């Protein structure tokens, strides 16, 4: 009965209905936007195109007046976010920091803390995010330095709180609960997308299905 309920709720989400009970930690589901998602406490893994597209990990806090993701947190602010993009076929691993309280790209004034450990970023380690049109987004910063990205990931796995300070603005705090579980899900999804194994489920064309595609197939079956 539990699986039946989960499948029914996911089907509602696929067809555009809000299903607040859907976002259970550790349980994959398909969002109304067509994204495959898995929530892990204060973070989540998101894969585009029903799990077939690019995947990333992001902060999962949402505005307290919306139940689109089934998570209501009184301290949530949708104007701030952190996103981690793993290394892919056409991209390097990177972090993306977004804050609507920052109006100028003061790249030489970005400081991070993981618990008590301080990371002072050099100007060359921080870049402005550019929209597909080429326009610079002053509110969004990217960290692409491979060594720094690796250090931050290692610290986030072990830490409790990440603080981000833009210039003279007050630091923004993010819970790191769920980072380790999210990274495991992200790595598993990436591995399944690139590994061919006889033990994995296959679709009619003989291609290997990822965990995300198995989720979609399971939920789309008549119950």
N, CA, C and O of each residue as an XYZ file, in Angstrom:
892
protein
N       0.836     -1.204      0.000
C       0.000      0.000      0.000
C       0.868      1.251      0.000
O       0.549      2.241     -0.658
N       1.977      1.195      0.751
C       2.892      2.334      0.807
C       3.411      2.675     -0.575
O       3.451      3.847     -0.950
N       3.818      1.645     -1.356
C       4.341      1.872     -2.701
C       3.248      2.386     -3.631
O       3.503      3.206     -4.514
N       2.035      1.897     -3.423
C       0.928      2.370     -4.241
C       0.699      3.860     -4.025
O       0.491      4.613     -4.977
N       0.740      4.276     -2.763
C       0.528      5.684     -2.444
C       1.615      6.545     -3.050
O       1.333      7.599     -3.621
N       2.858      6.102     -2.930
C       3.980      6.864     -3.487
C       3.854      6.987     -5.001
O       4.095      8.056     -5.562
N       3.480      5.903     -5.659
C       3.331      5.936     -7.111
C       2.218      6.884     -7.524
O       2.352      7.630     -8.493
N       1.133      6.849     -6.790
C       0.003      7.718     -7.121
C       0.363      9.183     -6.960
O       0.005     10.011     -7.797
N       1.073      9.505     -5.885
C       1.477     10.889     -5.656
C       2.433     11.369     -6.725
O       2.352     12.514     -7.169
N       3.340     10.500     -7.142
C       4.286     10.880     -8.187
C       3.567     11.117     -9.499
O       3.891     12.052    -10.232
N       2.592     10.271     -9.797
C       1.817     10.460    -11.025
C       1.112     11.807    -11.013
O       1.045     12.480    -12.041
N       0.585     12.207     -9.862
C      -0.064     13.511     -9.753
C       0.920     14.629    -10.026
O       0.588     15.614    -10.686
N       2.147     14.471     -9.509
C       3.163     15.499     -9.711
C       3.549     15.600    -11.175
O       3.710     16.703    -11.698
N       3.700     14.470    -11.842
C       4.068     14.463    -13.255
C       3.050     15.223    -14.083
O       3.406     15.895    -15.051
N       1.777     15.117    -13.702
C       0.730     15.779    -14.469
C       0.405     17.178    -13.950
O      -0.619     17.762    -14.304
N       1.307     17.715    -13.091
C       1.194     19.119    -12.719
C       0.468     19.412    -11.424
O       0.222     20.580    -11.120
N       0.115     18.402    -10.651
C      -0.564     18.652     -9.393
C       0.452     18.708     -8.265
O       1.473     18.021     -8.307
N       0.177     19.520     -7.265
C       1.059     19.634     -6.111
C       0.841     18.456     -5.185
O      -0.295     18.111     -4.860
N       1.940     17.837     -4.759
C       1.842     16.696     -3.859
C       2.836     16.873     -2.729
O       3.933     16.319     -2.789
N       2.478     17.641     -1.685
C       3.386     17.964     -0.611
C       3.976     16.752      0.082
O       5.120     16.802      0.532
N       3.216     15.649      0.181
C       3.711     14.484      0.901
C       4.759     13.726      0.104
O       5.359     12.772      0.598
N       4.972     14.151     -1.115
C       5.851     13.412     -2.010
C       7.316     13.488     -1.615
O       8.052     12.509     -1.736
N       7.740     14.668     -1.135
C       9.162     14.891     -0.910
C       9.625     14.263      0.391
O       9.885     14.969      1.365
N       9.728     12.961      0.413
C      10.230     12.222      1.562
C      11.729     12.042      1.413
O      12.209     11.650      0.350
N      12.470     12.328      2.475
C      13.922     12.233      2.401
C      14.373     10.862      1.898
O      13.928      9.825      2.389
N      15.265     10.882      0.910
C      15.843      9.663      0.381
C      15.001      8.947     -0.646
O      15.432      7.930     -1.190
N      13.795      9.453     -0.933
C      12.897      8.797     -1.888
C      12.867      9.583     -3.197
O      12.432     10.734     -3.201
N      13.316      8.995     -4.310
C      13.286      9.700     -5.603
C      11.858      9.985     -6.045
O      10.951      9.186     -5.809
N      11.671     11.128     -6.686
C      10.365     11.454     -7.248
C      10.560     12.374     -8.446
O      11.624     12.964     -8.635
N       9.522     12.478     -9.235
C       9.553     13.344    -10.411
C       8.753     14.602    -10.109
O       7.560     14.531     -9.813
N       9.405     15.741    -10.183
C       8.769     17.021     -9.905
C       7.902     17.442    -11.089
O       8.081     16.952    -12.204
N       6.969     18.348    -10.839
C       6.087     18.822    -11.903
C       6.859     19.484    -13.034
O       6.369     19.551    -14.161
N       8.061     19.974    -12.745
C       8.895     20.619    -13.761
C       9.546     19.619    -14.706
O      10.131     20.005    -15.718
N       9.444     18.310    -14.372
C      10.091     17.286    -15.181
C      11.451     16.895    -14.651
O      12.149     16.083    -15.258
N      11.836     17.473    -13.509
C      13.118     17.128    -12.896
C      12.965     15.894    -12.017
O      11.944     15.711    -11.355
N      13.990     15.055    -12.020
C      14.072     13.920    -11.101
C      14.777     14.425     -9.862
O      15.849     15.021     -9.966
N      14.204     14.203     -8.690
C      14.772     14.762     -7.467
C      14.843     13.744     -6.339
O      14.051     12.804     -6.270
N      15.812     13.957     -5.460
C      15.893     13.210     -4.207
C      16.286     14.204     -3.119
O      17.347     14.822     -3.207
N      15.459     14.365     -2.110
C      15.770     15.246     -0.990
C      16.539     14.492      0.082
O      16.237     13.337      0.385
N      17.531     15.155      0.649
C      18.273     14.627      1.792
C      18.403     15.762      2.804
O      19.326     16.573      2.728
N      17.487     15.807      3.733
C      17.459     16.861      4.751
C      17.471     18.250      4.101
O      16.504     18.619      3.435
N      18.546     19.023      4.282
C      18.563     20.401      3.785
C      19.181     20.550      2.394
O      19.409     21.669      1.936
N      19.449     19.441      1.729
C      20.002     19.464      0.372
C      19.212     18.500     -0.496
O      18.450     17.674      0.008
N      19.397     18.609     -1.788
C      18.731     17.681     -2.692
C      19.553     17.507     -3.961
O      20.368     18.356     -4.321
N      19.317     16.389     -4.623
C      19.921     16.107     -5.927
C      18.845     16.318     -6.978
O      17.713     15.860     -6.823
N      19.203     17.009     -8.040
C      18.268     17.314     -9.121
C      18.883     16.901    -10.450
O      20.028     17.250    -10.737
N      18.139     16.164    -11.260
C      18.592     15.775    -12.595
C      17.551     16.229    -13.615
O      16.359     15.964    -13.458
N      18.004     16.903    -14.643
C      17.100     17.410    -15.677
C      16.519     16.275    -16.521
O      17.029     15.154    -16.519
N      15.453     16.586    -17.232
C      14.878     15.680    -18.227
C      14.585     14.294    -17.659
O      15.008     13.278    -18.210
N      13.846     14.274    -16.538
C      13.435     13.005    -15.918
C      14.621     12.139    -15.522
O      14.505     10.915    -15.461
N      15.764     12.768    -15.252
C      16.936     12.029    -14.813
C      17.928     11.725    -15.906
O      19.008     11.207    -15.624
N      17.597     12.032    -17.157
C      18.498     11.722    -18.266
C      19.508     12.844    -18.522
O      20.530     12.634    -19.175
N      19.209     14.030    -18.000
C      20.054     15.189    -18.273
C      21.097     15.441    -17.201
O      21.469     14.543    -16.445
N      21.558     16.673    -17.153
C      22.596     17.070    -16.212
C      22.077     17.009    -14.778
O      20.932     17.365    -14.501
N      22.941     16.549    -13.871
C      22.578     16.456    -12.459
C      23.395     17.444    -11.635
O      24.522     17.784    -11.995
N      22.821     17.895    -10.536
C      23.545     18.758     -9.611
C      22.971     18.591     -8.208
O      21.936     17.954     -8.014
N      23.659     19.172     -7.247
C      23.231     19.144     -5.850
C      23.015     20.581     -5.405
O      23.815     21.457     -5.733
N      21.935     20.835     -4.658
C      21.634     22.205     -4.266
C      20.981     22.261     -2.894
O      20.486     21.260     -2.378
N      20.993     23.455     -2.319
C      20.274     23.655     -1.070
C      18.789     23.458     -1.342
O      18.277     23.884     -2.377
N      18.107     22.812     -0.410
C      16.713     22.430     -0.649
C      15.708     23.312      0.061
O      14.512     23.027      0.014
N      16.148     24.371      0.716
C      15.219     25.237      1.425
C      14.342     25.986      0.439
O      14.815     26.444     -0.601
N      13.075     26.109      0.763
C      12.133     26.826     -0.098
C      11.388     27.857      0.728
O      11.454     27.839      1.957
N      10.680     28.755      0.059
C       9.900     29.766      0.762
C       8.855     29.092      1.647
O       8.270     28.087      1.243
N       8.608     29.621      2.848
C       7.650     28.981      3.759
C       6.216     29.009      3.266
O       5.367     28.313      3.824
N       5.915     29.801      2.223
C       4.539     29.882      1.741
C       4.269     28.972      0.554
O       3.219     29.078     -0.079
N       5.204     28.077      0.242
C       4.980     27.155     -0.862
C       5.233     25.724     -0.422
O       6.128     25.464      0.382
N       4.446     24.800     -0.950
C       4.620     23.382     -0.621
C       5.007     22.603     -1.859
O       4.794     21.393     -1.933
N       5.577     23.300     -2.834
C       5.902     22.659     -4.107
C       6.828     21.481     -3.929
O       6.756     20.514     -4.688
N       7.705     21.546     -2.931
C       8.637     20.460     -2.705
C       8.297     19.682     -1.440
O       9.015     18.758     -1.058
N       7.220     20.052     -0.808
C       6.807     19.329      0.381
C       7.673     19.618      1.586
O       7.647     18.857      2.553
N       8.441     20.698      1.556
C       9.303     21.019      2.691
C       9.012     22.456      3.114
O       9.216     23.393      2.341
N       8.537     22.622      4.343
C       8.277     23.967      4.851
C       9.264     24.264      5.976
O       9.271     23.569      6.992
N      10.077     25.267      5.807
C      11.035     25.660      6.823
C      10.845     27.145      7.123
O      10.881     27.956      6.198
N      10.645     27.527      8.386
C      10.417     28.933      8.705
C      11.610     29.822      8.403
O      11.448     31.029      8.223
N      12.817     29.244      8.343
C      14.012     30.049      8.101
C      14.422     30.052      6.635
O      15.480     30.578      6.288
N      13.599     29.471      5.773
C      13.974     29.355      4.361
C      13.920     30.703      3.659
O      13.039     31.525      3.909
N      14.901     30.907      2.761
C      14.927     32.116      1.949
C      15.255     31.719      0.526
O      16.309     31.144      0.255
N      14.336     32.034     -0.388
C      14.569     31.632     -1.764
C      15.492     32.593     -2.498
O      15.782     32.392     -3.677
N      15.964     33.648     -1.805
C      16.853     34.610     -2.448
C      18.316     34.206     -2.331
O      19.186     34.865     -2.899
N      18.598     33.125     -1.597
C      19.966     32.648     -1.427
C      20.028     31.165     -1.777
O      19.107     30.415     -1.454
N      21.089     30.742     -2.424
C      21.213     29.322     -2.746
C      22.660     28.965     -3.054
O      23.468     29.817     -3.423
N      22.962     27.683     -2.891
C      24.266     27.133     -3.261
C      24.003     25.912     -4.123
O      23.165     25.076     -3.786
N      24.713     25.809     -5.224
C      24.566     24.672     -6.132
C      25.940     24.107     -6.456
O      26.885     24.852     -6.717
N      26.039     22.787     -6.436
C      27.289     22.119     -6.822
C      27.043     21.320     -8.089
O      26.148     20.475     -8.140
N      27.847     21.594     -9.116
C      27.793     20.861    -10.380
C      29.021     19.961    -10.472
O      30.142     20.469    -10.482
N      28.848     18.651    -10.540
C      30.003     17.754    -10.651
C      30.644     17.855    -12.029
O      30.049     18.374    -12.974
N      31.852     17.355    -12.120
C      32.550     17.354    -13.403
C      31.795     16.475    -14.387
O      31.388     15.359    -14.066
N      31.619     17.001    -15.582
C      30.888     16.264    -16.601
C      31.622     16.244    -17.913
O      32.775     16.663    -18.012
N      30.947     15.760    -18.899
C      31.538     15.617    -20.231
C      31.989     16.954    -20.798
O      33.052     17.049    -21.412
N      31.186     17.975    -20.595
C      31.483     19.283    -21.179
C      31.678     20.375    -20.140
O      31.600     21.558    -20.472
N      31.930     20.004    -18.885
C      32.084     21.032    -17.857
C      33.000     20.562    -16.739
O      33.140     19.366    -16.485
N      33.619     21.530    -16.079
C      34.431     21.258    -14.907
C      33.536     21.328    -13.670
O      32.483     21.965    -13.685
N      33.970     20.665    -12.603
C      33.218     20.742    -11.353
C      33.229     22.182    -10.856
O      34.240     22.874    -10.971
N      32.117     22.630    -10.309
C      32.062     24.013     -9.838
C      30.969     24.204     -8.790
O      30.011     23.436     -8.708
N      31.147     25.247     -8.000
C      30.124     25.696     -7.066
C      29.532     26.987     -7.596
O      30.226     27.802     -8.204
N      28.254     27.164     -7.361
C      27.585     28.398     -7.757
C      26.878     28.964     -6.522
O      26.066     28.290     -5.889
N      27.202     30.203     -6.200
C      26.613     30.882     -5.050
C      25.719     32.010     -5.552
O      26.147     32.853     -6.341
N      24.479     32.015     -5.088
C      23.537     33.048     -5.533
C      23.007     33.814     -4.332
O      22.576     33.211     -3.349
N      23.038     35.136     -4.406
C      22.521     35.968     -3.326
C      21.937     37.249     -3.893
O      22.620     37.988     -4.602
N      20.684     37.509     -3.586
C      20.054     38.732     -4.073
C      20.389     39.938     -3.212
O      19.954     41.052     -3.503
N      21.163     39.718     -2.150
C      21.581     40.852     -1.324
C      22.864     41.469     -1.854
O      23.315     42.500     -1.353
N      23.452     40.843     -2.864
C      24.705     41.329     -3.424
C      24.434     41.958     -4.781
O      23.932     41.296     -5.690
N      24.760     43.212     -4.915
C      24.421     43.931     -6.139
C      25.625     44.214     -7.034
O      25.458     44.578     -8.198
N      26.826     44.051     -6.505
C      28.024     44.293     -7.307
C      28.936     43.088     -7.225
O      29.021     42.462     -6.168
N      29.621     42.741     -8.300
C      30.501     41.565     -8.311
C      31.827     41.818     -7.602
O      32.862     41.980     -8.249
N      31.793     41.853     -6.256
C      33.021     42.078     -5.488
C      33.736     40.746     -5.291
O      33.734     40.184     -4.196
N      34.341     40.254     -6.356
C      34.926     38.917     -6.332
C      36.091     38.789     -5.356
O      36.386     37.695     -4.877
N      36.756     39.915     -5.061
C      37.898     39.855     -4.155
C      37.463     39.902     -2.692
O      38.307     39.979     -1.798
N      36.152     39.856     -2.439
C      35.668     39.941     -1.066
C      34.746     38.784     -0.705
O      33.862     38.935      0.138
N      34.942     37.645     -1.328
C      34.115     36.481     -1.029
C      34.852     35.593     -0.031
O      35.963     35.136     -0.298
N      34.226     35.354      1.117
C      34.831     34.545      2.172
C      33.860     33.445      2.585
O      32.659     33.682      2.714
N      34.386     32.245      2.790
C      33.576     31.105      3.210
C      34.099     30.563      4.531
O      35.297     30.619      4.809
N      33.196     30.043      5.333
C      33.564     29.325      6.546
C      32.830     27.994      6.549
O      31.641     27.935      6.236
N      33.528     26.937      6.898
C      32.884     25.656      7.179
C      33.174     25.390      8.640
O      34.302     25.073      9.017
N      32.141     25.523      9.460
C      32.304     25.553     10.909
C      33.298     26.671     11.247
O      32.996     27.837     10.990
N      34.458     26.363     11.805
C      35.406     27.424     12.177
C      36.530     27.612     11.161
O      37.366     28.503     11.312
N      36.546     26.788     10.148
C      37.609     26.886      9.144
C      37.256     27.959      8.116
O      36.168     27.943      7.540
N      38.173     28.882      7.892
C      37.930     30.026      7.016
C      38.612     29.824      5.670
O      39.763     29.392      5.600
N      37.884     30.143      4.604
C      38.415     30.058      3.245
C      38.318     31.451      2.622
O      37.232     31.924      2.288
N      39.455     32.086      2.476
C      39.487     33.405      1.839
C      39.784     33.190      0.362
O      40.863     32.721      0.001
N      38.831     33.532     -0.484
C      38.989     33.265     -1.911
C      39.699     34.412     -2.611
O      39.380     35.582     -2.402
N      40.657     34.059     -3.437
C      41.363     35.049     -4.238
C      40.492     35.433     -5.441
O      39.657     34.643     -5.880
N      40.689     36.644     -5.971
C      39.870     37.104     -7.105
C      39.868     36.139     -8.286
O      38.845     35.966     -8.949
N      41.022     35.505     -8.550
C      41.093     34.600     -9.698
C      40.364     33.275     -9.457
O      40.170     32.493    -10.388
N      39.959     33.023     -8.203
C      39.246     31.787     -7.889
C      37.728     31.942     -7.985
O      36.992     30.968     -7.830
N      37.266     33.150     -8.239
C      35.836     33.435     -8.297
C      35.507     34.091     -9.629
O      36.212     34.991    -10.085
N      34.436     33.631    -10.237
C      34.036     34.172    -11.536
C      32.575     34.609    -11.503
O      31.781     34.117    -10.701
N      32.243     35.523    -12.375
C      30.842     35.911    -12.530
C      30.137     34.852    -13.362
O      30.703     34.306    -14.309
N      28.903     34.574    -12.998
C      28.109     33.640    -13.791
C      27.523     34.371    -14.987
O      27.000     35.478    -14.858
N      27.616     33.750    -16.136
C      27.069     34.354    -17.348
C      25.849     33.578    -17.833
O      25.852     32.348    -17.889
N      24.821     34.321    -18.178
C      23.615     33.724    -18.744
C      23.917     33.254    -20.159
O      24.908     33.684    -20.750
N      23.075     32.369    -20.720
C      23.290     31.920    -22.104
C      23.441     33.066    -23.090
O      24.092     32.918    -24.125
N      22.842     34.208    -22.773
C      22.939     35.375    -23.656
C      24.292     36.058    -23.563
O      24.625     36.922    -24.374
N      25.079     35.652    -22.544
C      26.382     36.275    -22.338
C      26.363     37.368    -21.289
O      27.411     37.905    -20.930
N      25.182     37.701    -20.793
C      25.052     38.744    -19.782
C      25.612     38.275    -18.449
O      25.340     37.156    -18.016
N      26.399     39.136    -17.795
C      26.970     38.810    -16.494
C      25.903     38.968    -15.416
O      25.234     39.998    -15.340
N      25.751     37.941    -14.586
C      24.778     37.971    -13.500
C      25.502     38.379    -12.224
O      26.181     37.559    -11.605
N      25.361     39.639    -11.828
C      26.106     40.181    -10.691
C      25.755     39.515     -9.371
O      26.543     39.569     -8.427
N      24.589     38.889     -9.285
C      24.157     38.266     -8.038
C      24.641     36.827     -7.900
O      24.418     36.200     -6.864
N      25.290     36.303     -8.912
C      25.684     34.898     -8.912
C      27.182     34.751     -9.154
O      27.728     35.312    -10.104
N      27.839     33.988     -8.278
C      29.277     33.774     -8.353
C      29.564     32.294     -8.583
O      28.799     31.434     -8.146
N      30.652     32.005     -9.260
C      31.043     30.614     -9.487
C      32.484     30.391     -9.040
O      33.357     31.231     -9.257
N      32.708     29.252     -8.419
C      34.046     28.828     -8.015
C      34.376     27.587     -8.822
O      33.717     26.557     -8.683
N      35.393     27.681     -9.662
C      35.732     26.575    -10.561
C      37.129     26.019    -10.331
O      37.493     25.011    -10.937
N      37.912     26.648     -9.476
C      39.260     26.157     -9.190
C      39.158     24.731     -8.651
O      38.555     24.509     -7.601
N      39.739     23.771     -9.354
C      39.545     22.352     -9.024
C      40.007     21.995     -7.612
O      39.344     21.223     -6.920
N      41.139     22.552     -7.182
C      41.642     22.242     -5.838
C      40.733     22.823     -4.765
O      40.459     22.179     -3.753
N      40.275     24.036     -4.993
C      39.391     24.671     -4.017
C      38.049     23.954     -3.958
O      37.500     23.759     -2.873
N      37.520     23.564     -5.100
C      36.253     22.821     -5.131
C      36.386     21.524     -4.337
O      35.492     21.166     -3.570
N      37.503     20.821     -4.524
C      37.736     19.568     -3.802
C      37.840     19.810     -2.298
O      37.307     19.033     -1.506
N      38.524     20.885     -1.901
C      38.660     21.219     -0.481
C      37.309     21.558      0.138
O      37.003     21.140      1.254
N      36.514     22.315     -0.593
C      35.195     22.678     -0.084
C      34.301     21.448      0.073
O      33.595     21.307      1.072
N      34.337     20.572     -0.907
C      33.529     19.349     -0.825
C      33.933     18.498      0.373
O      33.082     17.972      1.090
N      35.236     18.370      0.579
C      35.735     17.578      1.703
C      35.282     18.184      3.027
O      34.848     17.473      3.934
N      35.390     19.516      3.125
C      34.959     20.182      4.346
C      33.463     20.076      4.573
O      33.014     19.918      5.708
N      32.693     20.163      3.506
C      31.234     20.094      3.620
C      30.768     18.705      4.038
O      29.758     18.572      4.729
N      31.489     17.679      3.627
C      31.139     16.310      4.034
C      31.251     16.155      5.548
O      30.469     15.438      6.174
N      32.245     16.844      6.128
C      32.543     16.673      7.549
C      31.909     17.741      8.431
O      31.775     17.547      9.640
N      31.517     18.867      7.838
C      31.061     20.004      8.624
C      29.577     20.010      8.941
O      28.818     19.135      8.526
N      29.193     21.042      9.701
C      27.801     21.217     10.107
C      27.157     22.446      9.485
O      25.980     22.425      9.126
N      27.944     23.527      9.360
C      27.400     24.788      8.852
C      28.371     25.425      7.872
O      29.576     25.459      8.117
N      27.849     25.926      6.768
C      28.633     26.685      5.794
C      28.146     28.127      5.816
O      26.950     28.390      5.689
N      29.085     29.062      5.979
C      28.748     30.484      5.949
C      29.396     31.130      4.736
O      30.541     30.837      4.395
N      28.648     32.007      4.095
C      29.127     32.708      2.907
C      28.997     34.205      3.158
O      27.922     34.693      3.508
N      30.100     34.930      2.975
C      30.062     36.379      3.160
C      30.507     37.083      1.893
O      31.594     36.828      1.373
N      29.662     37.964      1.406
C      29.954     38.764      0.222
C      30.337     40.166      0.677
O      29.479     40.940      1.101
N      31.620     40.493      0.591
C      32.070     41.829      0.952
C      31.697     42.203      2.372
O      32.018     41.480      3.316
N      31.010     43.349      2.530
C      30.653     43.850      3.856
C      29.290     43.346      4.314
O      28.850     43.673      5.416
N      28.616     42.554      3.481
C      27.298     42.044      3.853
C      27.421     40.999      4.964
O      28.458     40.349      5.096
N      26.376     40.842      5.749
C      26.388     39.847      6.813
C      26.471     38.444      6.213
O      25.883     38.188      5.163
N      27.195     37.534      6.870
C      27.311     36.163      6.344
C      25.959     35.464      6.264
O      25.084     35.678      7.103
N      25.804     34.631      5.252
C      24.609     33.806      5.103
C      24.973     32.389      5.534
O      26.008     31.865      5.123
N      24.147     31.776      6.345
C      24.441     30.448      6.885
C      23.597     29.374      6.211
O      22.410     29.566      5.946
N      24.234     28.243      5.940
C      23.559     27.109      5.307
C      23.862     25.841      6.102
O      25.017     25.561      6.423
N      22.833     25.091      6.411
C      23.029     23.805      7.065
C      23.676     22.829      6.086
O      23.359     22.821      4.897
N      24.581     22.012      6.603
C      25.225     20.991      5.770
C      24.616     19.610      6.002
O      25.136     18.609      5.510
N      23.520     19.557      6.747
C      22.832     18.282      6.940
C      22.325     17.759      5.595
O      21.593     18.452      4.888
N      22.708     16.566      5.259
C      22.257     15.968      4.005
C      23.260     16.047      2.877
O      23.029     15.486      1.806
N      24.385     16.740      3.095
C      25.386     16.864      2.028
C      25.977     15.510      1.662
O      26.072     15.168      0.483
N      26.372     14.743      2.665
C      26.998     13.442      2.376
C      26.042     12.505      1.637
O      26.429     11.846      0.673
N      24.802     12.453      2.094
C      23.818     11.592      1.426
C      23.553     12.074      0.005
O      23.388     11.265     -0.907
N      23.512     13.393     -0.184
C      23.270     13.946     -1.523
C      24.422     13.622     -2.461
O      24.201     13.285     -3.624
N      25.647     13.722     -1.964
C      26.810     13.403     -2.791
C      26.813     11.932     -3.190
O      27.186     11.591     -4.312
N      26.400     11.064     -2.278
C      26.327      9.639     -2.600
C      25.295      9.386     -3.695
O      25.543      8.623     -4.628
N      24.144     10.027     -3.574
C      23.107      9.879     -4.603
C      23.591     10.419     -5.936
O      23.367      9.807     -6.980
N      24.253     11.564     -5.901
C      24.768     12.189     -7.117
C      25.797     11.295     -7.796
O      25.759     11.107     -9.012
N      26.715     10.746     -7.010
C      27.745      9.869     -7.558
C      27.142      8.581     -8.110
O      27.575      8.081     -9.148
N      26.151      8.052     -7.419
C      25.498      6.829     -7.886
C      24.794      7.072     -9.211
O      24.877      6.254    -10.127
N      24.100      8.201     -9.307
C      23.387      8.518    -10.536
C      24.357      8.703    -11.695
O      24.098      8.235    -12.803
N      25.472      9.382    -11.445
C      26.480      9.582    -12.488
C      27.074      8.253    -12.944
O      27.275      8.026    -14.137
N      27.349      7.388    -11.987
C      27.942      6.094    -12.308
C      26.987      5.252    -13.139
O      27.396      4.598    -14.099
N      25.716      5.273    -12.766
C      24.731      4.480    -13.494
C      24.532      4.983    -14.919
O      24.203      4.216    -15.825
N      24.735      6.276    -15.099
C      24.561      6.849    -16.434
C      25.727      6.519    -17.349
O      25.601      6.596    -18.571
N      26.870      6.149    -16.764
C      28.050      5.910    -17.588
C      28.537      4.465    -17.576
O      29.487      4.127    -18.282
N      27.899      3.616    -16.788
C      28.356      2.234    -16.655
C      27.377      1.249    -17.288
O      26.169      1.337    -17.063
N      27.890      0.324    -18.069
C      27.061     -0.715    -18.672
C      27.307     -2.010    -17.910
O      28.439     -2.484    -17.816
N      26.243     -2.568    -17.375
C      26.371     -3.798    -16.605
C      25.208     -4.727    -16.912
O      24.065     -4.290    -17.046
N      25.515     -6.015    -17.022
C      24.465     -6.986    -17.325
C      23.462     -7.127    -16.202
O      22.348     -7.608    -16.410
N      23.863     -6.701    -14.990
C      22.968     -6.824    -13.852
C      22.001     -5.659    -13.732
O      21.067     -5.701    -12.930
N      22.224     -4.609    -14.536
C      21.344     -3.451    -14.466
C      20.108     -3.656    -15.336
O      20.141     -4.408    -16.310
N      19.025     -2.984    -14.976
C      17.795     -3.055    -15.766
C      18.020     -2.407    -17.112
O      18.748     -1.419    -17.216
N      17.392     -2.963    -18.164
C      17.540     -2.432    -19.516
C      16.174     -2.118    -20.107
O      15.174     -2.761    -19.788
N      16.158     -1.121    -20.969
C      14.909     -0.809    -21.647
C      14.841     -1.580    -22.965
O      15.745     -2.362    -23.261
N      13.816     -1.382    -23.740
C      13.605     -2.182    -24.946
C      14.716     -2.018    -25.970
O      15.000     -2.943    -26.730
N      15.346     -0.848    -25.997
C      16.404     -0.635    -26.981
C      17.723     -1.229    -26.536
O      18.706     -1.196    -27.276
N      17.750     -1.782    -25.307
C      18.972     -2.396    -24.818
C      19.879     -1.454    -24.074
O      20.965     -1.852    -23.655
N      19.457     -0.185    -23.891
C      20.282      0.780    -23.182
C      20.104      0.606    -21.683
O      19.042      0.204    -21.207
N      21.156      0.914    -20.956
C      21.089      0.801    -19.504
C      20.224      1.913    -18.933
O      20.330      3.068    -19.347
N      19.366      1.559    -17.980
C      18.541      2.563    -17.329
C      19.224      3.035    -16.063
O      19.806      2.232    -15.334
N      19.160      4.305    -15.799
C      19.696      4.852    -14.567
C      18.669      4.693    -13.462
O      17.525      4.311    -13.707
N      19.095      4.994    -12.240
C      18.179      4.967    -11.104
C      16.997      5.892    -11.359
O      15.864      5.562    -11.009
N      17.252      7.038    -11.962
C      16.183      7.993    -12.244
C      15.182      7.421    -13.236
O      13.974      7.572    -13.055
N      15.670      6.770    -14.276
C      14.776      6.205    -15.280
C      13.995      5.030    -14.716
O      12.837      4.824    -15.078
N      14.623      4.252    -13.826
C      13.898      3.170    -13.173
C      12.764      3.729    -12.317
O      11.672      3.163    -12.263
N      13.042      4.849    -11.650
C      12.013      5.502    -10.844
C      10.846      5.922    -11.709
O       9.691      5.673    -11.367
N      11.146      6.564    -12.840
C      10.094      7.028    -13.742
C       9.297      5.858    -14.304
O       8.072      5.934    -14.401
N       9.984      4.768    -14.678
C       9.301      3.594    -15.219
C       8.382      2.970    -14.180
O       7.249      2.591    -14.477
N       8.893      2.871    -12.950
C       8.101      2.272    -11.873
C       6.834      3.077    -11.606
O       5.753      2.511    -11.442
N       6.975      4.407    -11.564
C       5.847      5.256    -11.228
C       4.851      5.394    -12.373
O       3.695      5.749    -12.146
N       5.285      5.118    -13.594
C       4.388      5.282    -14.736
C       3.585      4.021    -15.037
O       2.679      4.042    -15.870
N       3.918      2.919    -14.357
C       3.163      1.687    -14.575
C       1.773      1.795    -13.950
O       1.619      2.391    -12.884
N       0.763      1.223    -14.604
C      -0.589      1.238    -14.033
C      -0.619      0.481    -12.715
O      -0.006     -0.579    -12.586
N      -1.329      1.024    -11.743
C      -1.428      0.360    -10.438
C      -2.875     -0.014    -10.131
O      -3.155     -0.582     -9.075
